[in-house]
């Protein structure tokens, strides 16, 4: 049971906090917040304590603990801590500071940890549904918000449709191979005795499920509306942490389970479909983001374009490709939570900082917060010396090495377009006059978190090898 220690610790903490919260009045609710962050820190410690160099397969192939799962779990727990810290002041001001927010957030993280360590389709699906159900409730967390309720309903209906398609694809793969664990599926495909037609149909449906969870074009319809309608602290969580779990899901299914239908097969396998998804996502995400005035919608389309880059890393195949995709995913999650976290800090009672003009003159109101947001925007745009530059560079290098120069040129062309709308935000902060002189009220915890978050963009940009070597070791262990 030792490799399962992180999940056991987090589940026990969720149960304890859920019961304890029932006996606390509103004045003592800060205790729930502190315990939730302590639970995530304890889970990180449990991951480190139970980890090791050798991969382990448990529970009859349903659960896998390897170096990749350790790195991804620590990453998503760390990003989750940032999201929780940014949420406190925002929730207190709106009368939403309740234990349910943190319990749902931790249940979503538990679902993601199960996805990261899934050794087969069934355990992956269970983790995915635990994540999805928690996110539906979080999007509708502000019961008085019509936009939030509408966003949650759209997310729920489209999410249910995507889950159904994923399950249908899983059933077809099971029908074609007689296996549900990824190792068994890979062995059945390698034997050459499977029905390729059934497997191809199953692969299409499974890819639709993966594309929806990432928010890739043309399965991106939910992202802009949900990002805009949800409370900004929920968007901070939703737009960052689940991307790490989606990457793990893609790696487990496409690389470990259906690797025999991958880059080696070419356009007939998942590579051909992924190329279409990647090009469409990078193109549409960057072009549509240019015309957005709502910064939450702009960042939603920006997410879609970043997903295209992650897919390009997966396309480049084993070694450099998978490593660059993993590096990009972790960097993007850290950047996105910081950008949305800063919007949460700028929001005050009755006012949501969700339009670009809300950031006008931020440098005059708070030079430090403006500098942190500038680092986030530069990282997303891929401007050196921020870490986003190296994230893009590693993906492009992997594509060139995989003889996909044309795809690298497409990525560069649309990245240039993408730089425009990020620099537009920087221009509003530094060169426009502020439209509000209201003081920015942020707790010490949020100020420390945004500082660490912003400076991490610079630190990993100057020392990218510190994170890259972890990603390389994790991918090599598969």
VMD Tcl script that draws the C-alpha trace (Angstrom):
set ca {
  {0.00 0.00 0.00}
  {3.01 2.33 0.32}
  {2.95 3.55 -3.33}
  {-0.72 4.50 -2.75}
  {0.26 6.68 0.23}
  {-0.29 10.09 -1.53}
  {-3.88 9.23 -2.50}
  {-4.61 7.76 0.96}
  {-3.23 10.88 2.70}
  {-5.27 13.25 0.51}
  {-8.50 11.22 0.77}
  {-8.15 10.98 4.58}
  {-7.55 14.75 4.77}
  {-10.62 15.45 2.60}
  {-12.81 13.28 4.85}
  {-11.45 14.94 8.02}
  {-11.82 18.50 6.65}
  {-15.34 17.79 5.37}
  {-16.51 16.65 8.82}
  {-14.58 19.32 10.73}
  {-16.00 22.10 8.53}
  {-19.53 21.21 9.67}
  {-18.69 22.30 13.21}
  {-16.99 25.60 12.32}
  {-18.81 28.92 12.15}
  {-17.91 31.54 9.52}
  {-15.43 33.33 11.80}
  {-13.34 30.15 12.11}
  {-13.50 29.19 8.43}
  {-9.86 30.30 7.98}
  {-9.01 27.06 9.78}
  {-10.45 25.02 6.87}
  {-8.38 27.03 4.39}
  {-5.17 26.44 6.39}
  {-5.89 22.71 6.76}
  {-6.57 22.35 3.02}
  {-3.20 23.84 2.10}
  {-1.52 21.73 4.81}
  {-3.20 18.62 3.30}
  {-1.75 19.41 -0.15}
  {1.72 19.99 1.36}
  {1.44 16.69 3.27}
  {0.46 14.92 0.02}
  {3.56 16.34 -1.73}
  {5.65 14.95 1.17}
  {3.89 11.58 0.75}
  {4.71 11.54 -3.00}
  {8.37 12.19 -2.21}
  {8.43 9.59 0.57}
  {6.76 6.83 -1.45}
  {8.58 7.56 -4.73}
  {11.61 5.78 -6.12}
  {13.63 5.13 -9.24}
  {11.84 1.91 -10.22}
  {8.28 1.90 -11.55}
  {5.71 -0.27 -9.75}
  {2.47 -1.75 -11.06}
  {-0.17 -2.52 -8.44}
  {-3.80 -3.55 -8.08}
  {-3.67 -6.01 -11.02}
  {-2.35 -3.38 -13.44}
  {-4.87 -0.66 -12.52}
  {-2.35 1.58 -10.74}
  {1.16 2.59 -11.85}
  {3.75 4.51 -9.81}
  {6.71 5.72 -11.80}
  {8.96 8.78 -12.09}
  {6.51 10.50 -14.47}
  {3.60 10.11 -12.04}
  {5.76 11.47 -9.17}
  {6.81 14.62 -11.08}
  {3.29 15.30 -12.41}
  {1.67 14.79 -8.98}
  {4.09 17.20 -7.29}
  {3.46 19.71 -10.11}
  {-0.33 19.57 -9.93}
  {-0.33 19.71 -6.11}
  {2.00 22.74 -6.18}
  {-0.16 24.57 -8.74}
  {-3.24 23.62 -6.68}
  {-1.69 25.29 -3.61}
  {-1.24 28.53 -5.60}
  {-4.88 28.37 -6.78}
  {-6.11 27.88 -3.17}
  {-4.03 30.79 -1.85}
  {-5.30 33.18 -4.55}
  {-8.91 32.21 -3.77}
  {-9.14 33.16 -0.07}
  {-9.59 36.98 -0.19}
  {-11.80 36.75 -3.30}
  {-14.17 34.26 -1.65}
  {-14.27 36.17 1.68}
  {-15.30 39.43 -0.04}
  {-18.17 37.74 -1.88}
  {-19.50 35.71 1.04}
  {-18.44 32.46 -0.66}
  {-15.70 31.50 1.81}
  {-16.99 28.00 2.54}
  {-15.30 24.68 3.14}
  {-17.03 23.16 0.10}
  {-14.76 25.13 -2.26}
  {-11.61 23.56 -0.84}
  {-13.18 20.11 -0.48}
  {-14.30 20.11 -4.13}
  {-10.88 21.40 -5.20}
  {-9.11 18.61 -3.31}
  {-11.49 15.97 -4.71}
  {-10.67 17.26 -8.21}
  {-6.94 16.98 -7.39}
  {-7.50 13.42 -6.08}
  {-9.21 12.55 -9.39}
  {-6.22 13.99 -11.27}
  {-3.76 11.98 -9.17}
  {-5.70 8.81 -10.02}
  {-5.54 9.76 -13.73}
  {-1.79 10.36 -13.51}
  {-1.21 6.91 -11.99}
  {-3.80 5.02 -14.04}
  {-2.51 1.72 -15.39}
  {-5.66 0.95 -17.37}
  {-8.71 2.50 -18.98}
  {-11.08 1.87 -16.07}
  {-9.00 3.54 -13.36}
  {-8.30 6.43 -15.77}
  {-12.02 6.87 -16.40}
  {-12.87 6.81 -12.68}
  {-10.27 9.51 -11.98}
  {-11.53 11.56 -14.92}
  {-15.14 11.47 -13.69}
  {-14.15 12.41 -10.14}
  {-12.31 15.40 -11.61}
  {-15.17 16.36 -13.96}
  {-17.96 16.17 -11.35}
  {-15.95 18.31 -8.92}
  {-15.27 20.92 -11.63}
  {-18.94 21.14 -12.67}
  {-19.85 22.01 -9.07}
  {-16.97 24.51 -8.75}
  {-17.96 26.39 -11.94}
  {-21.47 26.86 -10.47}
  {-20.07 27.68 -7.01}
  {-21.48 31.22 -6.95}
  {-25.17 30.31 -6.88}
  {-26.27 33.94 -7.40}
  {-24.36 34.27 -10.68}
  {-26.48 33.56 -13.77}
  {-23.35 33.49 -15.95}
  {-21.78 30.90 -13.61}
  {-24.85 28.66 -13.68}
  {-25.07 28.88 -17.47}
  {-21.34 28.10 -17.83}
  {-21.67 25.09 -15.50}
  {-24.65 23.76 -17.49}
  {-22.76 24.09 -20.80}
  {-19.71 22.42 -19.28}
  {-21.81 19.62 -17.80}
  {-23.70 18.82 -21.03}
  {-20.62 18.94 -23.28}
  {-18.51 17.12 -20.66}
  {-21.08 14.32 -20.40}
  {-21.06 14.00 -24.21}
  {-17.24 13.81 -24.30}
  {-17.18 11.26 -21.45}
  {-19.71 9.13 -23.32}
  {-17.57 9.21 -26.47}
  {-14.44 8.33 -24.46}
  {-16.26 5.40 -22.84}
  {-17.52 4.24 -26.24}
  {-13.95 4.35 -27.58}
  {-12.68 2.39 -24.55}
  {-15.35 -0.28 -25.12}
  {-14.29 -0.62 -28.78}
  {-10.62 -0.96 -27.81}
  {-11.64 -3.59 -25.25}
  {-13.66 -5.35 -27.96}
  {-10.67 -5.30 -30.32}
  {-7.99 -6.41 -27.84}
  {-9.81 -8.09 -24.93}
  {-7.72 -5.97 -22.54}
  {-8.34 -2.91 -20.37}
  {-4.87 -2.29 -18.91}
  {-2.50 -0.25 -21.10}
  {0.28 -2.86 -21.06}
  {-2.17 -5.58 -22.19}
  {-3.59 -3.38 -24.96}
  {-0.07 -2.54 -26.22}
  {0.86 -6.26 -26.24}
  {-2.33 -7.18 -28.14}
  {-1.66 -4.48 -30.79}
  {1.97 -5.59 -31.15}
  {0.87 -9.20 -31.76}
  {-0.86 -8.06 -34.98}
  {-3.87 -10.31 -34.31}
  {-6.31 -7.48 -33.55}
  {-9.02 -6.05 -35.78}
  {-7.47 -2.79 -37.00}
  {-10.85 -1.33 -38.09}
  {-12.40 -1.67 -34.63}
  {-9.21 -0.28 -33.04}
  {-9.16 2.72 -35.39}
  {-12.76 3.61 -34.51}
  {-11.96 3.19 -30.83}
  {-8.88 5.42 -31.23}
  {-10.98 8.19 -32.87}
  {-13.46 8.26 -29.97}
  {-10.71 8.14 -27.34}
  {-8.90 11.03 -29.06}
  {-12.13 13.06 -29.00}
  {-12.26 12.55 -25.22}
  {-8.61 13.63 -24.83}
  {-9.11 16.67 -27.11}
  {-12.15 17.77 -25.10}
  {-10.32 17.59 -21.78}
  {-7.47 19.65 -23.24}
  {-9.86 22.06 -24.96}
  {-8.39 21.47 -28.44}
  {-10.10 22.68 -31.63}
  {-12.77 21.64 -32.68}
  {-13.72 20.43 -29.18}
  {-12.97 23.80 -27.57}
  {-16.54 25.22 -27.58}
  {-16.88 25.03 -23.80}
  {-13.60 26.75 -22.85}
  {-14.25 30.50 -23.52}
  {-17.77 30.44 -22.04}
  {-16.77 28.45 -18.95}
  {-13.64 30.55 -18.33}
  {-15.71 33.75 -18.59}
  {-18.74 32.57 -16.60}
  {-16.96 30.88 -13.69}
  {-15.66 32.93 -10.72}
  {-12.09 34.00 -11.52}
  {-10.61 31.84 -8.72}
  {-12.36 28.79 -10.20}
  {-11.00 29.74 -13.63}
  {-7.51 29.91 -12.08}
  {-7.92 26.30 -10.92}
  {-9.73 25.03 -14.02}
  {-7.36 26.68 -16.50}
  {-4.16 25.31 -14.98}
  {-4.16 22.13 -12.87}
  {-6.32 19.85 -15.11}
  {-3.95 20.44 -18.06}
  {-1.30 18.40 -16.21}
  {-3.79 15.53 -15.75}
  {-4.83 15.78 -19.42}
  {-1.17 15.43 -20.44}
  {-0.84 12.33 -18.23}
  {-4.03 10.93 -19.80}
  {-2.63 11.48 -23.32}
  {0.71 9.88 -22.39}
  {-0.85 6.83 -20.74}
  {-3.31 6.16 -23.57}
  {-1.38 7.22 -26.69}
  {2.19 6.34 -25.71}
  {1.77 3.35 -23.39}
  {-1.55 1.86 -24.56}
  {-1.89 2.71 -28.24}
  {1.79 3.31 -29.02}
  {1.56 0.70 -31.79}
  {-0.89 2.99 -33.60}
  {1.32 6.08 -33.17}
  {4.03 7.96 -35.11}
  {5.43 4.74 -36.61}
  {2.11 4.10 -38.36}
  {2.00 7.70 -39.60}
  {-1.19 9.29 -40.90}
  {-3.18 6.07 -40.42}
  {-2.58 6.16 -36.64}
  {-3.13 8.82 -34.00}
  {-0.32 10.96 -35.42}
  {-2.42 12.09 -38.39}
  {-5.37 13.05 -36.19}
  {-3.12 14.83 -33.70}
  {-1.49 16.91 -36.46}
  {-4.92 18.22 -37.50}
  {-5.89 19.00 -33.87}
  {-2.52 20.72 -33.21}
  {-2.56 22.95 -36.31}
  {-6.23 23.94 -35.83}
  {-5.67 24.71 -32.13}
  {-2.56 26.86 -32.69}
  {-4.22 28.70 -35.59}
  {-7.70 29.36 -34.23}
  {-6.57 29.95 -30.63}
  {-4.11 32.71 -31.56}
  {-6.23 34.38 -34.24}
  {-9.45 34.58 -32.20}
  {-7.59 35.70 -29.03}
  {-6.43 38.85 -30.87}
  {-9.98 40.30 -31.01}
  {-10.96 39.56 -27.37}
  {-11.44 42.43 -24.91}
  {-12.42 40.15 -22.03}
  {-9.11 38.92 -20.60}
  {-10.65 35.66 -19.33}
  {-11.86 34.82 -22.85}
  {-8.51 35.94 -24.26}
  {-6.67 33.58 -21.92}
  {-9.14 30.80 -22.81}
  {-8.25 31.09 -26.50}
  {-4.61 31.44 -25.50}
  {-4.96 28.09 -23.65}
  {-6.29 26.51 -26.84}
  {-3.18 27.68 -28.73}
  {-0.88 26.33 -25.99}
  {-2.65 22.96 -26.21}
  {-1.64 22.90 -29.88}
  {2.00 23.22 -28.80}
  {1.62 20.37 -26.27}
  {0.16 18.17 -29.02}
  {3.10 19.07 -31.27}
  {5.46 17.82 -28.55}
  {3.52 14.53 -28.39}
  {3.70 14.29 -32.18}
  {7.49 14.51 -32.15}
  {7.46 11.12 -30.41}
  {9.54 9.40 -27.77}
  {12.54 11.09 -26.18}
  {12.75 14.80 -26.96}
  {9.12 15.11 -28.05}
  {7.48 13.70 -24.91}
  {9.99 15.50 -22.68}
  {9.28 18.87 -24.33}
  {5.50 18.30 -24.10}
  {5.78 17.50 -20.37}
  {8.00 20.55 -19.74}
  {5.56 22.77 -21.68}
  {2.52 21.46 -19.75}
  {4.05 22.08 -16.31}
  {5.30 25.55 -17.32}
  {1.93 26.49 -18.82}
  {0.00 25.38 -15.69}
  {2.29 27.47 -13.47}
  {1.94 30.52 -15.75}
  {-1.85 30.27 -16.14}
  {-2.52 29.98 -12.40}
  {-0.42 33.13 -11.86}
  {-2.21 35.15 -14.56}
  {-5.69 34.27 -13.26}
  {-4.47 34.64 -9.67}
  {-3.49 38.23 -10.39}
  {-6.97 38.91 -11.80}
  {-8.38 37.52 -8.53}
  {-6.15 39.90 -6.53}
  {-7.33 42.88 -8.62}
  {-11.01 41.94 -8.28}
  {-12.81 43.57 -5.37}
  {-16.32 43.40 -3.96}
  {-18.80 44.05 -6.74}
  {-16.07 44.43 -9.39}
  {-14.58 41.61 -11.45}
  {-11.24 42.39 -13.10}
  {-11.99 40.56 -16.31}
  {-11.51 43.11 -19.09}
  {-8.19 44.34 -20.44}
  {-9.11 47.93 -19.52}
  {-9.31 46.84 -15.84}
  {-5.51 46.45 -16.01}
  {-4.90 49.96 -17.37}
  {-2.30 51.87 -15.41}
  {-1.59 48.94 -13.07}
  {2.06 50.02 -12.96}
  {1.03 53.33 -11.34}
  {-1.20 51.58 -8.80}
  {1.14 48.70 -7.94}
  {4.49 48.44 -9.80}
  {5.29 45.04 -8.26}
  {2.02 43.38 -9.34}
  {2.42 44.91 -12.83}
  {5.93 43.43 -13.04}
  {4.63 39.97 -12.03}
  {1.83 40.11 -14.64}
  {4.35 41.24 -17.25}
  {6.49 38.16 -16.49}
  {3.41 35.92 -16.91}
  {2.49 37.54 -20.25}
  {6.10 37.39 -21.51}
  {6.29 33.71 -20.54}
  {3.05 32.90 -22.41}
  {4.30 34.85 -25.44}
  {7.65 33.04 -25.34}
  {9.84 36.10 -24.74}
  {13.32 35.41 -23.29}
  {14.54 35.21 -20.56}
  {11.23 33.80 -19.24}
  {10.66 30.04 -19.10}
  {7.95 30.18 -21.79}
  {10.66 30.90 -24.39}
  {12.44 27.63 -23.58}
  {9.15 25.69 -23.43}
  {8.42 26.73 -27.04}
  {12.05 26.26 -28.11}
  {12.20 22.67 -26.82}
  {8.99 21.75 -28.69}
  {10.26 23.34 -31.93}
  {13.62 21.56 -31.55}
  {11.83 18.22 -31.07}
  {9.71 18.84 -34.20}
  {12.78 19.66 -36.31}
  {14.54 16.50 -35.06}
  {11.43 14.48 -35.97}
  {11.59 15.82 -39.57}
  {8.51 18.01 -39.11}
  {10.05 21.32 -40.10}
  {6.82 22.51 -41.75}
  {4.91 22.03 -38.48}
  {7.59 23.97 -36.57}
  {7.26 26.85 -39.08}
  {3.46 26.87 -38.61}
  {3.96 27.03 -34.83}
  {6.42 29.94 -35.13}
  {4.14 31.88 -37.47}
  {1.15 31.69 -35.14}
  {3.32 32.38 -32.08}
  {4.22 35.73 -33.65}
  {0.49 36.52 -33.94}
  {0.06 35.38 -30.31}
  {2.72 37.80 -29.08}
  {0.45 40.71 -30.12}
  {-2.36 40.12 -27.62}
  {0.01 39.41 -24.73}
  {1.94 42.63 -25.39}
  {-1.42 44.44 -25.56}
  {-1.93 43.59 -21.88}
  {1.58 44.84 -21.03}
  {0.92 48.06 -22.96}
  {-2.34 48.63 -21.00}
  {-0.52 48.17 -17.67}
  {2.45 50.41 -18.42}
  {1.35 53.06 -20.94}
  {-2.37 53.72 -20.25}
  {-3.87 55.83 -17.49}
  {-5.64 53.93 -14.69}
  {-9.45 54.00 -14.83}
  {-9.74 53.29 -11.09}
  {-7.80 54.67 -8.14}
  {-9.25 52.12 -5.69}
  {-6.51 50.61 -3.51}
  {-5.50 47.03 -4.28}
  {-6.25 45.01 -1.17}
  {-4.45 41.66 -1.08}
  {-3.48 39.47 1.84}
  {0.15 38.70 2.64}
  {-0.42 35.08 1.53}
  {-1.61 36.14 -1.96}
  {1.21 38.70 -2.36}
  {3.84 36.12 -1.42}
  {2.26 33.54 -3.75}
  {2.10 35.89 -6.77}
  {5.72 36.94 -6.14}
  {6.95 33.33 -5.99}
  {4.78 32.48 -9.02}
  {6.06 35.41 -11.11}
  {9.72 35.02 -10.13}
  {9.51 31.30 -10.96}
  {8.98 32.37 -14.61}
  {12.33 34.13 -14.44}
  {14.14 31.47 -12.39}
  {13.18 28.57 -14.69}
  {13.90 30.80 -17.70}
  {17.47 31.37 -16.49}
  {17.91 27.78 -15.21}
  {15.59 25.66 -17.43}
  {17.76 22.56 -16.97}
  {16.59 22.19 -13.34}
  {13.07 21.32 -14.56}
  {14.04 19.79 -17.90}
  {16.26 17.09 -16.32}
  {13.33 16.04 -14.11}
  {11.10 15.74 -17.18}
  {13.78 13.78 -19.10}
  {14.28 11.33 -16.24}
  {10.50 10.90 -15.90}
  {9.98 10.16 -19.62}
  {12.99 7.79 -19.76}
  {11.52 5.76 -16.88}
  {8.44 4.83 -18.95}
}
mol new
graphics top color blue
foreach p $ca { graphics top sphere $p radius 0.5 }
foreach p [lrange $ca 0 end-1] q [lrange $ca 1 end] { graphics top cylinder $p $q radius 0.2 }
display resetview
